[in-house]
Amino acid sequence: MPELTLESLAARVAELERKLAPARLNIIPATRDWRSVVGISQRTEFSDAMEAEMAAFRESQRSELDAEDGR
């Protein structure tokens, strides 16, 4: 692997930016600030179920990590 220097990193970033530049042309800019739309979704039975499922998944991951740590 070549030596990492500021110059080599700058060259790598410039190359990545050059490769990604065409993709930017396909992006539609936001028309509103994200903070103005947070929370506009209505709570439904489905959204409540999804939220409960995500919370249960996070808790199961937490429990697994705690078990690995011997807690």
C-alpha positions in Angstrom: 0.0 0.0 0.0 1.4 3.4 -0.9 2.5 5.8 1.8 -0.4 8.0 3.1 0.5 11.6 2.8 -1.7 14.7 2.6 -0.9 14.9 -1.1 -1.9 11.3 -1.8 -5.1 11.8 0.2 -5.9 15.0 -1.6 -5.4 13.2 -4.9 -7.7 10.4 -3.9 -10.4 12.8 -2.8 -10.1 14.7 -6.0 -10.5 11.5 -8.0 -13.5 10.5 -6.0 -15.1 13.9 -6.5 -14.4 13.7 -10.2 -16.1 10.3 -10.4 -19.1 11.4 -8.3 -19.7 14.7 -10.1 -22.0 13.2 -12.8 -24.2 11.7 -10.0 -24.8 15.2 -8.6 -26.6 16.2 -11.7 -29.4 13.7 -11.0 -30.1 15.0 -7.5 -33.2 17.0 -7.0 -32.5 19.7 -4.3 -34.8 19.9 -1.3 -37.5 22.6 -1.6 -38.1 22.8 2.2 -35.9 22.6 5.2 -36.0 19.1 6.7 -37.0 20.5 10.1 -40.3 21.8 8.6 -41.4 18.3 7.7 -40.3 16.3 10.7 -43.2 14.6 12.4 -45.8 15.3 9.7 -46.6 11.6 9.3 -49.8 10.4 11.1 -49.5 7.6 13.6 -51.2 4.5 12.3 -51.6 0.9 13.5 -48.8 0.0 11.0 -46.4 2.7 12.2 -47.0 1.8 15.8 -46.3 -1.9 15.0 -43.1 -1.0 13.1 -41.9 1.2 15.9 -42.5 -1.6 18.5 -40.7 -4.0 16.2 -37.7 -1.7 15.8 -37.5 -1.1 19.6 -37.7 -4.9 20.2 -34.9 -5.5 17.7 -32.7 -2.8 19.3 -33.3 -4.3 22.8 -32.4 -7.8 21.5 -29.1 -6.4 20.1 -28.4 -4.7 23.4 -29.1 -7.9 25.3 -26.8 -9.9 23.0 -24.0 -7.3 23.6 -24.6 -7.4 27.3 -24.4 -11.2 27.3 -21.1 -11.1 25.4 -19.7 -8.6 27.9 -20.8 -10.8 30.8 -23.4 -8.4 32.2 
